[in-house]
Amino acid sequence: MRQRTPIGKQQAIKLAVEAVRDSGRDPSHYNITAEDAGTEWSISFEGKPPRPPGDELFVYVSKESGKTRLMLGE
């Protein structure tokens, strides 16, 4: 059985952008940063100024499966 190649940073960002878009938000309104968080990528979307409090999103992307989890900022 062939082992799957882990999801890389650029692919994780693409998947996170899709998740944000699927949630009804426009990814172009956010500054995007990605951090390696062990078994997943942590992609943050911080609203561009001027922005209301809590205008941030976090998308966690599994390196193994590419599955995404969207978390809203508060």
PyMOL commands that set and color helices and strands:
alter all, ss='L'
color gray80, all
select helices_A, chain A and resi 9-22+27-29
alter helices_A, ss='H'
color red, helices_A
select strands_A, chain A and resi 30-36+40-47+56-62+68-72
alter strands_A, ss='S'
color yellow, strands_A
deselect
rebuild
show_as cartoon
